[in-house]
């Protein structure tokens, strides 16, 4: 965490540390395991509570920097980093939660009459 935080400017270090802590706490609260979209979604929610709304886009950009850092340290693979980075970009532009559609589809399936 410290190495990632120190790579940024002095004024970015606190945000970089907060981002790294949020992502890694979400993913590794039960021990080391692959970082999943669900972990990243949870981390983004935490960051949404921690940072001002005007700084959320910067926080999601910092998540992308963290993913690049983790890729360089061989903690995540290229494909996973790309998928997670796409999720972070979607969150920064105010996109819909990619898991929301799945839940909606399941709810719709329950409403269909059985013939």
Backbone atoms as SQL, in Angstrom:
CREATE TABLE atoms (id INTEGER PRIMARY KEY, chain TEXT, resi INTEGER, resn TEXT, atom TEXT, x REAL, y REAL, z REAL);
INSERT INTO atoms VALUES
  (1, 'A', 1, 'UNK', 'N', 0.818, -1.205, 0.000),
  (2, 'A', 1, 'UNK', 'CA', 0.000, 0.000, 0.000),
  (3, 'A', 1, 'UNK', 'C', 0.854, 1.258, 0.000),
  (4, 'A', 2, 'UNK', 'N', 1.856, 1.237, 0.831),
  (5, 'A', 2, 'UNK', 'CA', 2.713, 2.417, 0.936),
  (6, 'A', 2, 'UNK', 'C', 3.431, 2.699, -0.388),
  (7, 'A', 3, 'UNK', 'N', 3.902, 1.640, -1.045),
  (8, 'A', 3, 'UNK', 'CA', 4.608, 1.831, -2.314),
  (9, 'A', 3, 'UNK', 'C', 3.684, 2.471, -3.345),
  (10, 'A', 4, 'UNK', 'N', 2.438, 2.010, -3.416),
  (11, 'A', 4, 'UNK', 'CA', 1.478, 2.602, -4.349),
  (12, 'A', 4, 'UNK', 'C', 1.205, 4.055, -3.983),
  (13, 'A', 5, 'UNK', 'N', 0.996, 4.323, -2.701),
  (14, 'A', 5, 'UNK', 'CA', 0.695, 5.689, -2.261),
  (15, 'A', 5, 'UNK', 'C', 1.849, 6.629, -2.560),
  (16, 'A', 6, 'UNK', 'N', 3.080, 6.169, -2.369),
  (17, 'A', 6, 'UNK', 'CA', 4.251, 7.031, -2.569),
  (18, 'A', 6, 'UNK', 'C', 4.512, 7.335, -4.039),
  (19, 'A', 7, 'UNK', 'N', 3.923, 6.571, -4.953),
  (20, 'A', 7, 'UNK', 'CA', 4.125, 6.835, -6.376),
  (21, 'A', 7, 'UNK', 'C', 3.417, 8.099, -6.836),
  (22, 'A', 8, 'UNK', 'N', 2.461, 8.572, -6.062),
  (23, 'A', 8, 'UNK', 'CA', 1.725, 9.779, -6.433),
  (24, 'A', 8, 'UNK', 'C', 2.350, 11.025, -5.843),
  (25, 'A', 9, 'UNK', 'N', 1.855, 12.179, -6.280),
  (26, 'A', 9, 'UNK', 'CA', 2.275, 13.450, -5.702),
  (27, 'A', 9, 'UNK', 'C', 1.851, 13.502, -4.242),
  (28, 'A', 10, 'UNK', 'N', 2.464, 14.398, -3.500),
  (29, 'A', 10, 'UNK', 'CA', 2.169, 14.517, -2.073),
  (30, 'A', 10, 'UNK', 'C', 0.675, 14.761, -1.826),
  (31, 'A', 11, 'UNK', 'N', 0.026, 15.566, -2.688),
  (32, 'A', 11, 'UNK', 'CA', -1.388, 15.866, -2.493),
  (33, 'A', 11, 'UNK', 'C', -2.300, 14.711, -2.901),
  (34, 'A', 12, 'UNK', 'N', -1.761, 13.705, -3.606),
  (35, 'A', 12, 'UNK', 'CA', -2.554, 12.544, -4.028),
  (36, 'A', 12, 'UNK', 'C', -2.383, 11.343, -3.098),
  (37, 'A', 13, 'UNK', 'N', -1.415, 11.381, -2.213),
  (38, 'A', 13, 'UNK', 'CA', -1.077, 10.206, -1.413),
  (39, 'A', 13, 'UNK', 'C', -2.220, 9.731, -0.530),
  (40, 'A', 14, 'UNK', 'N', -2.924, 10.638, 0.076),
  (41, 'A', 14, 'UNK', 'CA', -4.028, 10.239, 0.954),
  (42, 'A', 14, 'UNK', 'C', -5.113, 9.516, 0.157),
  (43, 'A', 15, 'UNK', 'N', -5.448, 10.041, -1.019),
  (44, 'A', 15, 'UNK', 'CA', -6.456, 9.398, -1.854),
  (45, 'A', 15, 'UNK', 'C', -5.959, 8.044, -2.338),
  (46, 'A', 16, 'UNK', 'N', -4.709, 7.971, -2.769),
  (47, 'A', 16, 'UNK', 'CA', -4.152, 6.707, -3.251),
  (48, 'A', 16, 'UNK', 'C', -4.185, 5.648, -2.145),
  (49, 'A', 17, 'UNK', 'N', -3.864, 6.052, -0.927),
  (50, 'A', 17, 'UNK', 'CA', -3.885, 5.115, 0.198),
  (51, 'A', 17, 'UNK', 'C', -5.314, 4.687, 0.509),
  (52, 'A', 18, 'UNK', 'N', -6.250, 5.620, 0.489),
  (53, 'A', 18, 'UNK', 'CA', -7.660, 5.289, 0.742),
  (54, 'A', 18, 'UNK', 'C', -8.203, 4.326, -0.304),
  (55, 'A', 19, 'UNK', 'N', -7.853, 4.556, -1.561),
  (56, 'A', 19, 'UNK', 'CA', -8.304, 3.675, -2.645),
  (57, 'A', 19, 'UNK', 'C', -7.729, 2.279, -2.455),
  (58, 'A', 20, 'UNK', 'N', -6.436, 2.200, -2.207),
  (59, 'A', 20, 'UNK', 'CA', -5.794, 0.894, -2.030),
  (60, 'A', 20, 'UNK', 'C', -6.398, 0.151, -0.844),
  (61, 'A', 21, 'UNK', 'N', -6.617, 0.849, 0.253),
  (62, 'A', 21, 'UNK', 'CA', -7.209, 0.213, 1.430),
  (63, 'A', 21, 'UNK', 'C', -8.619, -0.273, 1.136),
  (64, 'A', 22, 'UNK', 'N', -9.424, 0.540, 0.470),
  (65, 'A', 22, 'UNK', 'CA', -10.808, 0.153, 0.177),
  (66, 'A', 22, 'UNK', 'C', -10.860, -1.089, -0.710),
  (67, 'A', 23, 'UNK', 'N', -10.050, -1.111, -1.753),
  (68, 'A', 23, 'UNK', 'CA', -10.059, -2.256, -2.677),
  (69, 'A', 23, 'UNK', 'C', -9.547, -3.511, -1.982),
  (70, 'A', 24, 'UNK', 'N', -8.419, -3.396, -1.302),
  (71, 'A', 24, 'UNK', 'CA', -7.828, -4.590, -0.693),
  (72, 'A', 24, 'UNK', 'C', -8.628, -5.079, 0.515),
  (73, 'A', 25, 'UNK', 'N', -9.218, -4.176, 1.279),
  (74, 'A', 25, 'UNK', 'CA', -10.069, -4.612, 2.389),
  (75, 'A', 25, 'UNK', 'C', -11.306, -5.336, 1.873),
  (76, 'A', 26, 'UNK', 'N', -11.869, -4.842, 0.778),
  (77, 'A', 26, 'UNK', 'CA', -13.044, -5.500, 0.195),
  (78, 'A', 26, 'UNK', 'C', -12.691, -6.884, -0.321),
  (79, 'A', 27, 'UNK', 'N', -11.562, -6.987, -0.991),
  (80, 'A', 27, 'UNK', 'CA', -11.180, -8.259, -1.615),
  (81, 'A', 27, 'UNK', 'C', -10.571, -9.240, -0.626),
  (82, 'A', 28, 'UNK', 'N', -9.805, -8.752, 0.311),
  (83, 'A', 28, 'UNK', 'CA', -9.008, -9.653, 1.145),
  (84, 'A', 28, 'UNK', 'C', -9.445, -9.667, 2.606),
  (85, 'A', 29, 'UNK', 'N', -10.666, -9.272, 2.893),
  (86, 'A', 29, 'UNK', 'CA', -11.114, -9.272, 4.282),
  (87, 'A', 29, 'UNK', 'C', -11.122, -10.677, 4.884),
  (88, 'A', 30, 'UNK', 'N', -11.306, -11.695, 4.038),
  (89, 'A', 30, 'UNK', 'CA', -11.289, -13.081, 4.506),
  (90, 'A', 30, 'UNK', 'C', -10.017, -13.804, 4.093),
  (91, 'A', 31, 'UNK', 'N', -8.984, -13.056, 3.743),
  (92, 'A', 31, 'UNK', 'CA', -7.731, -13.638, 3.294),
  (93, 'A', 31, 'UNK', 'C', -7.510, -13.364, 1.824),
  (94, 'A', 32, 'UNK', 'N', -6.269, -13.512, 1.372),
  (95, 'A', 32, 'UNK', 'CA', -5.962, -13.229, -0.034),
  (96, 'A', 32, 'UNK', 'C', -6.774, -14.091, -0.994),
  (97, 'A', 33, 'UNK', 'N', -7.336, -13.456, -1.993),
  (98, 'A', 33, 'UNK', 'CA', -8.106, -14.126, -3.035),
  (99, 'A', 33, 'UNK', 'C', -8.169, -13.203, -4.242),
  (100, 'A', 34, 'UNK', 'N', -8.554, -13.725, -5.396),
  (101, 'A', 34, 'UNK', 'CA', -8.641, -12.849, -6.576),
  (102, 'A', 34, 'UNK', 'C', -9.641, -11.710, -6.352),
  (103, 'A', 35, 'UNK', 'N', -9.316, -10.556, -6.867),
  (104, 'A', 35, 'UNK', 'CA', -10.201, -9.398, -6.777),
  (105, 'A', 35, 'UNK', 'C', -11.286, -9.571, -7.835),
  (106, 'A', 36, 'UNK', 'N', -12.529, -9.561, -7.395),
  (107, 'A', 36, 'UNK', 'CA', -13.663, -9.782, -8.285),
  (108, 'A', 36, 'UNK', 'C', -14.400, -8.466, -8.549),
  (109, 'A', 37, 'UNK', 'N', -15.279, -8.458, -9.553),
  (110, 'A', 37, 'UNK', 'CA', -16.098, -7.259, -9.769),
  (111, 'A', 37, 'UNK', 'C', -16.931, -6.901, -8.534),
  (112, 'A', 38, 'UNK', 'N', -17.376, -7.907, -7.805),
  (113, 'A', 38, 'UNK', 'CA', -18.154, -7.634, -6.591),
  (114, 'A', 38, 'UNK', 'C', -17.309, -6.903, -5.560),
  (115, 'A', 39, 'UNK', 'N', -16.034, -7.330, -5.421),
  (116, 'A', 39, 'UNK', 'CA', -15.131, -6.641, -4.492),
  (117, 'A', 39, 'UNK', 'C', -14.933, -5.191, -4.913),
  (118, 'A', 40, 'UNK', 'N', -14.725, -4.989, -6.209),
  (119, 'A', 40, 'UNK', 'CA', -14.489, -3.642, -6.705),
  (120, 'A', 40, 'UNK', 'C', -15.731, -2.775, -6.524),
  (121, 'A', 41, 'UNK', 'N', -16.898, -3.362, -6.750),
  (122, 'A', 41, 'UNK', 'CA', -18.147, -2.628, -6.562),
  (123, 'A', 41, 'UNK', 'C', -18.287, -2.200, -5.102),
  (124, 'A', 42, 'UNK', 'N', -17.975, -3.097, -4.183),
  (125, 'A', 42, 'UNK', 'CA', -18.030, -2.778, -2.753),
  (126, 'A', 42, 'UNK', 'C', -17.035, -1.666, -2.414),
  (127, 'A', 43, 'UNK', 'N', -15.833, -1.751, -2.976),
  (128, 'A', 43, 'UNK', 'CA', -14.816, -0.723, -2.729),
  (129, 'A', 43, 'UNK', 'C', -15.264, 0.628, -3.278),
  (130, 'A', 44, 'UNK', 'N', -15.873, 0.623, -4.456),
  (131, 'A', 44, 'UNK', 'CA', -16.354, 1.877, -5.040),
  (132, 'A', 44, 'UNK', 'C', -17.464, 2.488, -4.194),
  (133, 'A', 45, 'UNK', 'N', -18.309, 1.645, -3.614),
  (134, 'A', 45, 'UNK', 'CA', -19.346, 2.160, -2.717),
  (135, 'A', 45, 'UNK', 'C', -18.710, 2.805, -1.492),
  (136, 'A', 46, 'UNK', 'N', -17.686, 2.145, -0.931),
  (137, 'A', 46, 'UNK', 'CA', -16.976, 2.720, 0.222),
  (138, 'A', 46, 'UNK', 'C', -16.363, 4.061, -0.150),
  (139, 'A', 47, 'UNK', 'N', -15.729, 4.096, -1.329),
  (140, 'A', 47, 'UNK', 'CA', -15.108, 5.345, -1.771),
  (141, 'A', 47, 'UNK', 'C', -16.147, 6.428, -1.994),
  (142, 'A', 48, 'UNK', 'N', -17.326, 6.044, -2.474),
  (143, 'A', 48, 'UNK', 'CA', -18.403, 7.008, -2.654),
  (144, 'A', 48, 'UNK', 'C', -18.805, 7.661, -1.346),
  (145, 'A', 49, 'UNK', 'N', -18.684, 6.907, -0.255),
  (146, 'A', 49, 'UNK', 'CA', -18.990, 7.443, 1.075),
  (147, 'A', 49, 'UNK', 'C', -17.826, 8.268, 1.638),
  (148, 'A', 50, 'UNK', 'N', -16.592, 7.924, 1.231),
  (149, 'A', 50, 'UNK', 'CA', -15.401, 8.579, 1.787),
  (150, 'A', 50, 'UNK', 'C', -15.047, 9.905, 1.127),
  (151, 'A', 51, 'UNK', 'N', -15.249, 9.992, -0.181),
  (152, 'A', 51, 'UNK', 'CA', -14.797, 11.188, -0.899),
  (153, 'A', 51, 'UNK', 'C', -15.986, 12.053, -1.290),
  (154, 'A', 52, 'UNK', 'N', -15.689, 13.312, -1.515),
  (155, 'A', 52, 'UNK', 'CA', -16.727, 14.231, -1.981),
  (156, 'A', 52, 'UNK', 'C', -17.183, 13.795, -3.367),
  (157, 'A', 53, 'UNK', 'N', -18.426, 14.071, -3.692),
  (158, 'A', 53, 'UNK', 'CA', -18.969, 13.683, -4.994),
  (159, 'A', 53, 'UNK', 'C', -18.123, 14.241, -6.133),
  (160, 'A', 54, 'UNK', 'N', -17.607, 15.438, -5.943),
  (161, 'A', 54, 'UNK', 'CA', -16.783, 16.056, -6.982),
  (162, 'A', 54, 'UNK', 'C', -15.436, 15.345, -7.163),
  (163, 'A', 55, 'UNK', 'N', -15.012, 14.573, -6.171),
  (164, 'A', 55, 'UNK', 'CA', -13.740, 13.850, -6.241),
  (165, 'A', 55, 'UNK', 'C', -13.910, 12.382, -6.616),
  (166, 'A', 56, 'UNK', 'N', -15.146, 11.934, -6.827),
  (167, 'A', 56, 'UNK', 'CA', -15.364, 10.510, -7.099),
  (168, 'A', 56, 'UNK', 'C', -14.714, 10.071, -8.407),
  (169, 'A', 57, 'UNK', 'N', -14.775, 10.903, -9.441),
  (170, 'A', 57, 'UNK', 'CA', -14.141, 10.546, -10.715),
  (171, 'A', 57, 'UNK', 'C', -12.633, 10.371, -10.524),
  (172, 'A', 58, 'UNK', 'N', -12.024, 11.233, -9.726),
  (173, 'A', 58, 'UNK', 'CA', -10.588, 11.109, -9.445),
  (174, 'A', 58, 'UNK', 'C', -10.315, 9.826, -8.667),
  (175, 'A', 59, 'UNK', 'N', -11.210, 9.461, -7.761),
  (176, 'A', 59, 'UNK', 'CA', -11.034, 8.226, -6.995),
  (177, 'A', 59, 'UNK', 'C', -11.110, 7.003, -7.913),
  (178, 'A', 60, 'UNK', 'N', -12.037, 7.020, -8.874),
  (179, 'A', 60, 'UNK', 'CA', -12.132, 5.871, -9.778),
  (180, 'A', 60, 'UNK', 'C', -10.921, 5.808, -10.706),
  (181, 'A', 61, 'UNK', 'N', -10.382, 6.965, -11.095),
  (182, 'A', 61, 'UNK', 'CA', -9.146, 6.973, -11.884),
  (183, 'A', 61, 'UNK', 'C', -7.993, 6.381, -11.059),
  (184, 'A', 62, 'UNK', 'N', -8.010, 6.661, -9.773),
  (185, 'A', 62, 'UNK', 'CA', -6.980, 6.128, -8.887),
  (186, 'A', 62, 'UNK', 'C', -7.147, 4.619, -8.729),
  (187, 'A', 63, 'UNK', 'N', -8.385, 4.130, -8.757),
  (188, 'A', 63, 'UNK', 'CA', -8.621, 2.685, -8.746),
  (189, 'A', 63, 'UNK', 'C', -7.954, 2.064, -9.975),
  (190, 'A', 64, 'UNK', 'N', -8.100, 2.711, -11.116),
  (191, 'A', 64, 'UNK', 'CA', -7.457, 2.207, -12.335),
  (192, 'A', 64, 'UNK', 'C', -5.939, 2.193, -12.198),
  (193, 'A', 65, 'UNK', 'N', -5.381, 3.222, -11.572),
  (194, 'A', 65, 'UNK', 'CA', -3.937, 3.253, -11.333),
  (195, 'A', 65, 'UNK', 'C', -3.513, 2.111, -10.404),
  (196, 'A', 66, 'UNK', 'N', -4.334, 1.843, -9.398),
  (197, 'A', 66, 'UNK', 'CA', -4.041, 0.735, -8.486),
  (198, 'A', 66, 'UNK', 'C', -4.052, -0.591, -9.235),
  (199, 'A', 67, 'UNK', 'N', -5.021, -0.775, -10.112),
  (200, 'A', 67, 'UNK', 'CA', -5.087, -2.016, -10.881),
  (201, 'A', 67, 'UNK', 'C', -3.851, -2.179, -11.767),
  (202, 'A', 68, 'UNK', 'N', -3.393, -1.091, -12.354),
  (203, 'A', 68, 'UNK', 'CA', -2.168, -1.129, -13.156),
  (204, 'A', 68, 'UNK', 'C', -0.975, -1.476, -12.278),
  (205, 'A', 69, 'UNK', 'N', -0.925, -0.906, -11.085),
  (206, 'A', 69, 'UNK', 'CA', 0.137, -1.204, -10.132),
  (207, 'A', 69, 'UNK', 'C', 0.106, -2.688, -9.742),
  (208, 'A', 70, 'UNK', 'N', -1.085, -3.199, -9.428),
  (209, 'A', 70, 'UNK', 'CA', -1.209, -4.609, -9.046),
  (210, 'A', 70, 'UNK', 'C', -0.835, -5.530, -10.198),
  (211, 'A', 71, 'UNK', 'N', -1.145, -5.118, -11.419),
  (212, 'A', 71, 'UNK', 'CA', -0.740, -5.880, -12.594),
  (213, 'A', 71, 'UNK', 'C', 0.786, -5.924, -12.696),
  (214, 'A', 72, 'UNK', 'N', 1.434, -4.797, -12.460),
  (215, 'A', 72, 'UNK', 'CA', 2.901, -4.741, -12.545),
  (216, 'A', 72, 'UNK', 'C', 3.571, -5.592, -11.476),
  (217, 'A', 73, 'UNK', 'N', 2.861, -5.815, -10.368),
  (218, 'A', 73, 'UNK', 'CA', 3.384, -6.644, -9.270),
  (219, 'A', 73, 'UNK', 'C', 2.920, -8.092, -9.383),
  (220, 'A', 74, 'UNK', 'N', 2.222, -8.412, -10.471),
  (221, 'A', 74, 'UNK', 'CA', 1.720, -9.771, -10.738),
  (222, 'A', 74, 'UNK', 'C', 0.716, -10.245, -9.679),
  (223, 'A', 75, 'UNK', 'N', -0.034, -9.301, -9.130),
  (224, 'A', 75, 'UNK', 'CA', -1.083, -9.639, -8.170),
  (225, 'A', 75, 'UNK', 'C', -2.382, -9.953, -8.908),
  (226, 'A', 76, 'UNK', 'N', -2.603, -9.280, -10.026),
  (227, 'A', 76, 'UNK', 'CA', -3.739, -9.561, -10.903),
  (228, 'A', 76, 'UNK', 'C', -3.217, -9.786, -12.313),
  (229, 'A', 77, 'UNK', 'N', -3.971, -10.552, -13.082),
  (230, 'A', 77, 'UNK', 'CA', -3.609, -10.785, -14.472),
  (231, 'A', 77, 'UNK', 'C', -4.137, -9.680, -15.365),
  (232, 'A', 78, 'UNK', 'N', -3.667, -9.668, -16.599),
  (233, 'A', 78, 'UNK', 'CA', -4.032, -8.611, -17.546),
  (234, 'A', 78, 'UNK', 'C', -5.538, -8.574, -17.810),
  (235, 'A', 79, 'UNK', 'N', -6.143, -9.741, -18.080),
  (236, 'A', 79, 'UNK', 'CA', -7.580, -9.753, -18.401),
  (237, 'A', 79, 'UNK', 'C', -8.420, -9.288, -17.218),
  (238, 'A', 80, 'UNK', 'N', -8.082, -9.762, -16.026),
  (239, 'A', 80, 'UNK', 'CA', -8.840, -9.341, -14.845),
  (240, 'A', 80, 'UNK', 'C', -8.669, -7.840, -14.628),
  (241, 'A', 81, 'UNK', 'N', -7.464, -7.341, -14.758),
  (242, 'A', 81, 'UNK', 'CA', -7.219, -5.909, -14.578),
  (243, 'A', 81, 'UNK', 'C', -8.032, -5.095, -15.583),
  (244, 'A', 82, 'UNK', 'N', -8.103, -5.568, -16.823),
  (245, 'A', 82, 'UNK', 'CA', -8.876, -4.854, -17.844),
  (246, 'A', 82, 'UNK', 'C', -10.361, -4.855, -17.516),
  (247, 'A', 83, 'UNK', 'N', -10.893, -6.004, -17.084),
  (248, 'A', 83, 'UNK', 'CA', -12.327, -6.072, -16.732),
  (249, 'A', 83, 'UNK', 'C', -12.641, -5.175, -15.547),
  (250, 'A', 84, 'UNK', 'N', -11.783, -5.216, -14.535),
  (251, 'A', 84, 'UNK', 'CA', -12.022, -4.390, -13.352),
  (252, 'A', 84, 'UNK', 'C', -11.862, -2.910, -13.671),
  (253, 'A', 85, 'UNK', 'N', -10.907, -2.586, -14.534),
  (254, 'A', 85, 'UNK', 'CA', -10.705, -1.204, -14.937),
  (255, 'A', 85, 'UNK', 'C', -11.932, -0.678, -15.682),
  (256, 'A', 86, 'UNK', 'N', -12.513, -1.522, -16.521),
  (257, 'A', 86, 'UNK', 'CA', -13.737, -1.131, -17.244),
  (258, 'A', 86, 'UNK', 'C', -14.859, -0.842, -16.248),
  (259, 'A', 87, 'UNK', 'N', -14.969, -1.659, -15.208),
  (260, 'A', 87, 'UNK', 'CA', -15.987, -1.442, -14.183),
  (261, 'A', 87, 'UNK', 'C', -15.766, -0.094, -13.487),
  (262, 'A', 88, 'UNK', 'N', -14.515, 0.219, -13.184),
  (263, 'A', 88, 'UNK', 'CA', -14.209, 1.492, -12.532),
  (264, 'A', 88, 'UNK', 'C', -14.557, 2.667, -13.449),
  (265, 'A', 89, 'UNK', 'N', -14.236, 2.537, -14.737),
  (266, 'A', 89, 'UNK', 'CA', -14.577, 3.602, -15.696),
  (267, 'A', 89, 'UNK', 'C', -16.080, 3.800, -15.776),
  (268, 'A', 90, 'UNK', 'N', -16.820, 2.706, -15.789),
  (269, 'A', 90, 'UNK', 'CA', -18.280, 2.789, -15.839),
  (270, 'A', 90, 'UNK', 'C', -18.818, 3.520, -14.617),
  (271, 'A', 91, 'UNK', 'N', -18.249, 3.236, -13.462),
  (272, 'A', 91, 'UNK', 'CA', -18.694, 3.894, -12.228),
  (273, 'A', 91, 'UNK', 'C', -18.386, 5.387, -12.271),
  (274, 'A', 92, 'UNK', 'N', -17.243, 5.758, -12.847),
  (275, 'A', 92, 'UNK', 'CA', -16.861, 7.175, -12.852),
  (276, 'A', 92, 'UNK', 'C', -17.734, 8.000, -13.781),
  (277, 'A', 93, 'UNK', 'N', -18.317, 7.366, -14.788),
  (278, 'A', 93, 'UNK', 'CA', -19.182, 8.103, -15.716),
  (279, 'A', 93, 'UNK', 'C', -20.645, 8.015, -15.308),
  (280, 'A', 94, 'UNK', 'N', -20.887, 7.455, -14.136),
  (281, 'A', 94, 'UNK', 'CA', -22.258, 7.353, -13.654),
  (282, 'A', 94, 'UNK', 'C', -23.039, 6.259, -14.321),
  (283, 'A', 95, 'UNK', 'N', -22.328, 5.280, -14.877),
  (284, 'A', 95, 'UNK', 'CA', -22.990, 4.156, -15.539),
  (285, 'A', 95, 'UNK', 'C', -23.719, 3.291, -14.550),
  (286, 'A', 96, 'UNK', 'N', -24.590, 2.463, -15.093),
  (287, 'A', 96, 'UNK', 'CA', -25.366, 1.565, -14.251),
  (288, 'A', 96, 'UNK', 'C', -24.481, 0.462, -13.706),
  (289, 'A', 97, 'UNK', 'N', -24.870, -0.041, -12.561),
  (290, 'A', 97, 'UNK', 'CA', -24.191, -1.180, -11.955),
  (291, 'A', 97, 'UNK', 'C', -24.390, -2.385, -12.862),
  (292, 'A', 98, 'UNK', 'N', -23.303, -3.019, -13.324),
  (293, 'A', 98, 'UNK', 'CA', -23.455, -4.141, -14.249),
  (294, 'A', 98, 'UNK', 'C', -24.183, -5.333, -13.633),
  (295, 'A', 99, 'UNK', 'N', -24.240, -5.422, -12.324),
  (296, 'A', 99, 'UNK', 'CA', -24.919, -6.532, -11.674),
  (297, 'A', 99, 'UNK', 'C', -26.406, -6.241, -11.493),
  (298, 'A', 100, 'UNK', 'N', -26.780, -4.980, -11.617),
  (299, 'A', 100, 'UNK', 'CA', -28.175, -4.590, -11.456),
  (300, 'A', 100, 'UNK', 'C', -29.045, -5.230, -12.536),
  (301, 'A', 101, 'UNK', 'N', -28.565, -5.280, -13.774),
  (302, 'A', 101, 'UNK', 'CA', -29.323, -5.868, -14.868),
  (303, 'A', 101, 'UNK', 'C', -29.587, -7.341, -14.629),
  (304, 'A', 102, 'UNK', 'N', -28.586, -8.064, -14.095),
  (305, 'A', 102, 'UNK', 'CA', -28.769, -9.484, -13.810),
  (306, 'A', 102, 'UNK', 'C', -29.878, -9.686, -12.781),
  (307, 'A', 103, 'UNK', 'N', -29.865, -8.873, -11.745),
  (308, 'A', 103, 'UNK', 'CA', -30.890, -8.997, -10.712),
  (309, 'A', 103, 'UNK', 'C', -32.263, -8.667, -11.287),
  (310, 'A', 104, 'UNK', 'N', -32.329, -7.653, -12.156),
  (311, 'A', 104, 'UNK', 'CA', -33.591, -7.275, -12.776),
  (312, 'A', 104, 'UNK', 'C', -34.107, -8.395, -13.663),
  (313, 'A', 105, 'UNK', 'N', -33.213, -9.026, -14.434),
  (314, 'A', 105, 'UNK', 'CA', -33.608, -10.131, -15.297),
  (315, 'A', 105, 'UNK', 'C', -34.181, -11.279, -14.483),
  (316, 'A', 106, 'UNK', 'N', -33.568, -11.572, -13.341),
  (317, 'A', 106, 'UNK', 'CA', -34.072, -12.642, -12.483),
  (318, 'A', 106, 'UNK', 'C', -35.447, -12.290, -11.934),
  (319, 'A', 107, 'UNK', 'N', -35.624, -11.013, -11.540),
  (320, 'A', 107, 'UNK', 'CA', -36.929, -10.575, -11.033),
  (321, 'A', 107, 'UNK', 'C', -37.989, -10.684, -12.115),
  (322, 'A', 108, 'UNK', 'N', -37.651, -10.300, -13.357),
  (323, 'A', 108, 'UNK', 'CA', -38.592, -10.372, -14.465),
  (324, 'A', 108, 'UNK', 'C', -38.981, -11.814, -14.754),
  (325, 'A', 109, 'UNK', 'N', -38.035, -12.717, -14.642),
  (326, 'A', 109, 'UNK', 'CA', -38.315, -14.133, -14.905),
  (327, 'A', 109, 'UNK', 'C', -39.313, -14.672, -13.881),
  (328, 'A', 110, 'UNK', 'N', -39.249, -14.168, -12.660),
  (329, 'A', 110, 'UNK', 'CA', -40.178, -14.613, -11.625),
  (330, 'A', 110, 'UNK', 'C', -41.601, -14.138, -11.901),
  (331, 'A', 111, 'UNK', 'N', -41.738, -13.002, -12.627),
  (332, 'A', 111, 'UNK', 'CA', -43.039, -12.430, -12.881),
  (333, 'A', 111, 'UNK', 'C', -43.766, -13.065, -14.070),
  (334, 'A', 112, 'UNK', 'N', -43.043, -13.823, -14.879),
  (335, 'A', 112, 'UNK', 'CA', -43.658, -14.419, -16.066),
  (336, 'A', 112, 'UNK', 'C', -44.590, -15.554, -15.660),
  (337, 'A', 113, 'UNK', 'N', -45.799, -15.587, -16.265),
  (338, 'A', 113, 'UNK', 'CA', -46.720, -16.683, -15.937),
  (339, 'A', 113, 'UNK', 'C', -46.221, -18.018, -16.497),
  (340, 'A', 114, 'UNK', 'N', -46.505, -19.043, -15.767),
  (341, 'A', 114, 'UNK', 'CA', -46.138, -20.388, -16.189),
  (342, 'A', 114, 'UNK', 'C', -47.350, -21.019, -16.843),
  (343, 'A', 115, 'UNK', 'N', -47.207, -21.472, -18.062),
  (344, 'A', 115, 'UNK', 'CA', -48.325, -22.073, -18.785),
  (345, 'A', 115, 'UNK', 'C', -48.276, -23.574, -18.702);
